[in-house]
Amino acid sequence: MKKAVLALTIAAAVAAGSGSMPVWNGNTQEITSKTYMPVSASKDKKKTEEKKTKNKNSSQSVLEQAKIMYAQYNYDEAIKLLKSQKDFEKNKDYMDIAAKCQVARAALVEYPIEKITHVFFHTLVKDTSKAFDGDSDSGGYNQVMTTIDEFNKIIQIMYDKGYVMVSPHDMATVNEDGSMSRGKIMLPKGKIPFVLSQDDVSYYHYMDGDGYASRLVLDENGEVKNEYIEDDGTVSVGNYDMVPLIDEFVKQHPDFSYHGRKGILAMTGYNGVLGYRTDIAYKTKENLQDNQREFLEKNPDFDYEADVAAAKKVADAMKANGWEFASHTWGHKNATDSSAEELKADNEKWEAYVAPILGKTDTIIFAFGADIGGWEGYSSDNPKFQYYKSRGYHYYCNVDSSQYFVQLSDQYLRQGRRNLDGYRMYYNPEMLSDLFDVSEVWDSSRPTPVPEM
């Protein structure tokens, strides 16, 4: 099963055609597992953590909130917040920030949505000695994964070039009748909006022991981090994948985010979500895959309901912090090869077992880089599109190797994504030159040549 699941990821890459600041190392904050109680937390512990989160949010002053809004180009909301304070006209700091917002707002320019690129990653490699150890899976990892070191350098370089994270929801809006209208992204001259996403953030069983994080968790401060299982079985908590790395980067560089936007996580469900074993098979023990059965045998005290509750808590914290979720289909389905009936059955599983945890989504990011229609667009008589549209999907993403592919109709927004992985960096570095110079980010621990698809 491990090889089969990895093959799905590799196939996605095949379908793809597959001011200056020092590079920030996001792996500096770690705590031991002794300070973290992930799943078996009591109700009292939950109340304490919720109280901490509430107090943390309330402790952020109005001025601090306004300064972040100002840094993230959200000038109207900053002014609105400041003017809502009773002492606005008597508070020099409030008046100063409001004035700065007015000046900055006047200098904004509209960025054409047709020229917005969308980049994506898979799970980041924490330990290259394990991921690239020469076993049967390391070649696939080398092709479609990106290391933490590469990711940090890519993000830093893109930031230095003026890139800013936006959402497809900024590019187009959904009207009450389900039709779509063009969005308006206003940024200072020289800033470049882009969309960021990550596939398969489920920490599949097949990745166990291969140098990847094991799941996303909330640390003692209520912040989203990763767990990582060390060789001796102890668990470290830190910034080991895209979500906490971006969160930490935005703390230091709030202007990397447009109105608080982060990235989109494209989620399957057959092994659960976010590293939690939340699919119904773990509860019913019916139709188990071999690795699911092995997991349950190794964990006889596994508490399904506790995993579901913990996953939902992490997802809620992420959404409150600017992250979005998209369907990647429940079973990592190839939407091109699957019939409308098969996609319907698959989506029903996503809605039944994933949406209650992550929330309903209006975005679908197709697995394998597949799609449900030709490049000319989705026709009204396309049964796959008809079904997805009827279920509230309005934003559709495939994989495309060009700098940008954006298609907006009165029924949907469609955007191509670019894979920033070992395969693309090794074989087509020139295709990424608008983003970064591959020679500046390449991780020397990668074996070369990277296997061809």
C-alpha positions in Angstrom: 0.0 0.0 0.0 2.9 2.3 0.8 4.2 2.1 -2.8 0.7 2.5 -4.2 0.0 5.7 -2.3 3.3 7.1 -3.2 2.6 6.3 -6.9 -0.5 8.5 -6.7 1.7 11.4 -5.6 4.3 10.8 -8.2 1.6 10.7 -10.9 0.5 14.2 -9.9 3.9 15.5 -10.9 3.7 13.6 -14.1 0.5 15.3 -15.0 2.1 18.6 -14.2 4.3 18.2 -17.2 5.4 18.2 -13.8 14.9 44.2 -0.2 17.4 41.4 0.6 17.3 39.8 4.0 19.2 36.8 5.5 17.5 33.5 5.0 15.3 32.7 8.0 15.6 29.2 9.6 12.2 28.3 10.8 13.2 25.2 12.8 14.4 26.9 15.9 11.4 26.6 18.2 11.0 23.1 19.6 9.6 21.7 22.9 9.6 18.2 24.1 6.5 16.0 24.1 6.4 16.2 27.9 4.8 19.6 27.7 2.1 18.5 25.2 -1.0 16.4 25.8 -2.4 15.8 22.2 -5.4 13.5 22.3 -6.2 12.4 25.8 -6.6 15.9 27.3 -9.4 16.2 29.9 -12.3 18.6 29.7 -10.6 20.8 32.2 -7.5 20.9 30.1 -9.6 21.9 27.1 -11.2 24.7 29.0 -7.9 26.0 30.2 -6.5 26.0 26.6 -9.5 27.7 25.3 -9.2 30.4 28.0 -5.5 30.9 27.2 -6.4 31.4 23.5 -9.2 33.8 24.3 -6.9 35.8 26.7 -4.2 35.9 24.1 -6.5 37.3 21.5 -8.0 39.9 23.9 -4.5 40.9 25.1 -3.6 42.2 21.6 -4.3 45.9 21.8 -6.3 47.8 19.2 -3.1 49.6 18.2 -1.3 46.3 17.6 -4.3 45.0 15.5 -4.4 48.2 13.4 -0.6 48.0 12.8 -0.9 44.4 11.5 -3.8 45.5 9.3 -1.8 48.3 8.0 1.2 46.0 7.2 -1.2 43.6 5.4 -2.6 46.3 3.1 -6.0 46.1 4.9 -6.3 49.9 5.3 -10.1 50.2 5.3 -10.5 47.8 8.1 -7.7 49.4 10.1 -9.3 52.8 9.8 -12.7 51.3 10.7 -11.3 49.7 13.8 -9.5 52.8 15.0 -12.4 55.1 14.4 -14.7 52.8 16.3 -12.7 53.6 19.5 -14.3 56.2 21.7 -11.0 58.0 22.3 -9.9 58.0 18.6 -9.7 61.8 18.2 -7.7 62.1 21.5 -5.3 59.3 20.8 -2.3 60.4 18.8 -1.2 56.9 18.0 -4.6 56.0 16.6 -4.7 59.2 14.5 -1.2 58.6 13.1 -1.9 55.0 12.0 -5.2 56.1 10.4 -3.4 58.9 8.5 -0.8 56.5 7.3 -3.6 54.1 6.1 -5.2 56.9 4.1 -2.0 57.9 2.4 -1.1 54.2 1.6 -4.6 53.5 0.3 -4.4 56.3 -2.2 -1.3 54.7 -3.7 -2.7 51.2 -4.2 -3.0 49.8 -7.7 -5.2 46.9 -9.0 -3.4 43.8 -9.9 -4.8 41.8 -12.9 -6.1 38.4 -11.6 -5.1 36.8 -14.9 -1.5 37.2 -14.0 -1.6 35.6 -10.5 0.5 32.5 -10.2 -0.3 29.6 -7.9 2.4 27.4 -6.4 2.1 24.3 -4.4 4.1 21.8 -2.3 3.6 18.4 -0.9 4.6 17.5 2.7 8.1 18.9 3.5 11.0 16.7 4.2 12.4 17.3 7.7 15.1 14.6 7.7 16.7 14.1 4.3 18.8 11.1 5.5 15.6 9.2 6.0 13.6 10.4 3.0 16.5 10.0 0.6 18.0 6.8 2.1 18.0 4.8 -1.1 15.0 2.6 -0.3 12.2 1.9 -2.8 10.4 5.2 -1.9 13.3 7.6 -1.8 13.2 8.2 -5.6 9.5 9.3 -5.5 10.2 11.5 -2.5 13.1 13.1 -4.5 10.8 13.8 -7.4 7.7 15.3 -5.7 8.8 16.5 -2.3 10.6 19.7 -1.1 12.9 19.9 1.9 12.4 22.3 4.7 15.6 24.0 3.9 14.6 24.6 0.3 11.1 25.8 1.4 12.5 28.4 3.8 14.8 29.7 1.1 12.1 29.8 -1.5 9.7 31.7 0.7 12.4 34.2 1.8 13.4 34.9 -1.9 9.8 35.3 -3.0 9.2 37.7 -0.1 12.3 39.7 -1.0 11.0 40.0 -4.6 7.7 41.4 -3.3 5.4 38.4 -3.5 2.3 38.5 -1.2 -0.1 35.6 -0.4 -3.6 36.0 -1.6 -6.6 33.7 -1.9 -8.7 32.6 -4.9 -11.5 34.2 -2.9 -9.8 37.5 -3.4 -9.6 36.8 -7.1 -13.4 36.2 -7.5 -16.4 36.3 -5.3 -19.5 34.2 -5.2 -22.9 35.9 -5.5 -26.0 34.9 -3.7 -27.3 33.1 -6.8 -24.1 31.1 -7.1 -22.7 33.1 -10.0 -19.2 34.5 -9.9 -17.9 38.1 -10.0 -14.4 39.4 -10.6 -12.5 40.3 -7.5 -10.3 43.3 -6.9 -6.9 42.9 -5.4 -5.3 46.3 -4.5 -1.6 46.3 -3.6 1.2 48.8 -3.5 3.1 49.1 -6.8 5.8 46.4 -7.1 4.0 43.9 -5.0 3.1 40.5 -6.7 0.1 38.5 -5.4 0.4 34.7 -5.5 -1.6 31.7 -4.2 0.0 29.1 -2.0 -1.3 25.6 -1.4 -0.1 22.2 -0.1 -1.4 18.7 -1.1 -2.1 15.7 1.1 -1.6 17.1 4.5 -2.8 13.9 6.2 0.6 12.4 7.1 -0.2 9.1 5.5 0.8 5.8 7.0 3.2 5.1 4.2 5.4 8.1 5.3 6.0 6.8 8.8 9.7 6.7 9.7 10.7 8.4 6.4 11.7 11.8 7.9 8.4 13.6 7.9 6.3 15.2 10.6 3.5 12.9 12.0 0.7 15.4 12.5 -0.3 19.0 13.2 -1.0 19.9 16.9 -1.6 22.8 19.2 1.3 23.6 21.5 1.0 24.9 25.0 0.5 28.4 23.7 -2.4 27.4 21.4 -0.2 27.8 18.3 -0.3 25.2 15.4 2.9 23.2 15.3 4.0 19.8 14.1 4.8 16.6 16.0 7.9 14.7 14.9 8.7 11.2 16.2 12.4 10.9 16.9 14.4 7.7 16.4 14.1 6.8 20.1 10.3 7.2 20.1 10.2 10.6 21.8 8.1 13.3 20.2 9.3 16.8 19.4 7.0 19.7 18.6 8.1 22.4 16.3 8.0 23.9 12.8 8.4 20.9 10.6 6.0 21.6 7.7 4.5 24.4 5.7 1.8 25.5 8.1 3.9 26.5 11.2 6.7 27.7 9.0 4.4 30.1 7.2 2.8 31.1 10.5 6.2 32.0 11.9 7.3 33.8 8.8 4.2 36.0 8.7 4.8 36.9 12.4 8.1 38.3 11.3 6.9 39.6 8.0 3.2 40.4 8.2 3.4 42.2 4.8 3.8 38.8 3.2 0.1 38.2 3.7 -2.7 40.1 2.0 -5.5 40.9 4.5 -4.3 38.0 6.7 -4.3 35.3 4.0 -2.2 32.2 4.4 -2.4 29.1 2.1 -4.8 26.4 1.1 -4.5 22.8 2.3 -5.9 20.3 -0.3 -7.2 17.4 1.8 -8.1 13.8 1.2 -9.7 11.7 3.9 -9.0 8.0 3.5 -6.2 8.0 6.1 -7.8 10.9 8.0 -6.7 14.5 8.1 -3.9 16.5 9.6 -2.3 13.3 10.9 -5.4 12.2 12.8 -7.0 8.9 12.0 -10.5 10.3 11.4 -11.9 8.2 8.6 -14.8 6.1 9.6 -13.0 2.9 8.8 -10.8 3.4 11.9 -14.0 3.3 14.0 -16.0 0.6 12.2 -13.0 -1.5 11.4 -14.6 -2.4 8.1 -12.9 -2.4 4.7 -9.6 -1.6 6.4 -6.4 -1.1 4.3 -3.4 -3.1 5.4 -1.7 0.0 6.9 -4.8 1.0 8.7 -5.2 -2.5 10.3 -1.5 -2.4 11.3 -2.0 1.0 12.9 -5.0 -0.2 15.0 -3.0 -3.3 16.0 -0.1 -1.2 17.2 -2.5 1.2 19.0 -5.1 -0.9 20.8 -6.2 2.1 23.0 -6.9 4.3 19.9 -9.8 6.7 20.6 -11.5 7.6 17.4 -13.7 10.3 18.9 -10.8 11.9 20.6 -8.8 12.0 17.3 -11.8 13.6 15.6 -12.1 16.2 18.3 -8.4 17.0 18.3 -8.3 17.3 14.5 -11.3 19.7 14.6 -9.6 21.9 17.2 -6.4 22.2 15.1 -8.5 22.9 11.9 -10.5 25.6 13.7 -7.3 27.3 15.0 -5.8 27.2 11.4 -8.9 28.8 9.9 -8.9 31.5 12.5 -5.3 32.3 11.5 -5.9 32.7 7.8 -5.7 29.1 6.4 -8.2 27.6 4.1 -9.1 24.0 3.2 -10.0 22.5 -0.1 -11.2 19.1 -1.2 -8.5 16.9 -2.8 -11.2 14.3 -3.2 -11.6 11.8 -0.3 -9.8 9.0 -2.1 -7.2 10.9 -4.1 -9.3 10.3 -7.2 -8.3 11.0 -10.8 -11.1 13.3 -11.8 -10.3 12.9 -15.5 -10.5 9.1 -15.5 -13.3 8.8 -12.9 -17.0 8.9 -14.0 -19.4 11.5 -12.6 -21.0 8.7 -10.5 -17.6 7.7 -9.0 -16.8 11.3 -8.2 -20.2 11.7 -6.6 -19.7 8.7 -4.4 -16.2 10.0 -3.4 -17.4 13.5 -2.6 -20.2 12.1 -0.4 -17.4 10.5 1.7 -15.6 13.8 1.8 -18.7 15.6 3.0 -19.5 12.9 5.5 -16.1 12.3 7.1 -13.9 15.3 6.3 -16.2 18.4 6.1 -17.4 17.9 9.7 -13.8 18.4 10.8 -12.4 20.9 8.4 -15.7 22.7 7.5 -17.5 22.8 4.2 -15.4 24.1 1.4 -16.2 25.7 -2.0 -12.8 24.8 -3.5 -11.6 21.6 -5.1 -8.0 21.0 -5.9 -7.8 18.0 -8.2 -5.5 15.1 -7.4 -3.0 13.9 -10.0 -3.1 17.3 -11.7 -6.2 16.0 -13.4 -9.3 18.0 -14.3 -12.9 17.6 -15.3 -12.8 19.5 -18.6 -10.6 20.7 -21.4 -8.5 23.9 -21.3 -11.3 25.8 -23.1 -13.5 25.6 -20.0 -16.3 23.7 -18.3 -19.4 23.4 -20.4 -22.9 23.6 -18.8 -23.6 20.0 -20.0 -20.5 18.6 -18.3 -22.0 16.1 -15.7 -18.9 16.3 -13.4 -19.0 20.1 -13.3 -22.8 20.1 -12.9 -22.4 17.8 -9.9 -19.6 19.7 -8.2 -21.3 23.0 -8.8 -24.5 21.7 -7.3 -22.5 20.8 -4.1 -21.3 24.3 -3.8 -17.8 24.1 -5.4 -17.0 27.4 -7.2 -13.1 27.4 -7.3 -11.3 24.7 -9.3 -7.5 24.1 -9.4 -5.6 21.7 -11.7 -1.8 21.5 -12.3 -0.2 23.5 -15.0 3.5 24.2 -15.7 2.9 27.7 -17.1 3.6 30.8 -15.1 -0.1 31.4 -14.7 -3.4 30.0 -15.9 -6.5 31.7 -14.7 -10.0 31.3 -16.1 -13.0 33.2 -14.8 -16.5 32.6 -16.0 -19.9 33.5 -14.4 -19.9 30.0 -12.9 -16.4 29.3 -11.7 -12.8 30.4 -11.1 -10.3 28.0 -12.5 -6.5 28.3 -11.7 -3.5 26.2 -12.7 -0.8 25.4 -10.1 2.9 25.0 -10.4 4.8 22.2 -8.5 7.9 23.4 -6.7 9.6 20.1 -6.1 12.7 18.1 -6.9 11.6 17.1 -10.3 10.7 20.6 -11.5 13.8 22.2 -9.9 16.1 19.6 -11.4 14.7 19.3 -14.9 13.1 22.7 -15.5 14.8 25.3 -13.4 14.2 28.0 -16.0 10.4 27.6 -15.6 10.8 28.8 -12.0 13.1 31.8 -12.7 10.3 34.3 -12.0 10.1 33.0 -8.5 13.6 32.1 -7.5 17.0 30.9 -8.8 17.1 27.2 -8.2 20.9 27.3 -7.6 20.2 29.4 -4.5 17.7 27.0 -2.9 18.8 23.5 -4.0 19.4 21.2 -1.1 22.7 19.5 -1.6 21.5 16.4 0.3 19.3 15.5 -2.6 20.6 12.5 -4.6 21.2 13.4 -8.3 20.1 12.8 -10.9 16.5 13.1 -9.7 14.7 10.1 -11.2 12.7 10.8 -14.3 9.0 10.3 -14.4 
